[in-house]
């Protein structure tokens, strides 16, 4: 007599949905627990993403924006 399989196979679509759900829940948990600007290298990553977003071409020499750095420092002082 054969019974149902011990571990039924999960469909690729459901597996993908499960992985995405775990990823999103983990991210939401991290955002809820860690205060603003306290993730490793967050100010530098934010500044670099902001600078690259404003560029019309990739220019690695223009990676500093003193005004933006000051604004980030002020935000860090305000939000801990």
Residue pairs with C-beta under 8 A, 6 or more apart in sequence:
10 18
30 39
35 79
35 80
36 75
36 76
36 79
36 80
37 43
37 72
37 75
37 76
37 79
37 80
38 80
43 72
43 73
43 76
46 72
47 65
47 68
47 69
47 72
48 63
50 65
50 68
51 62
51 63
51 64
51 65
51 68
52 58
55 62
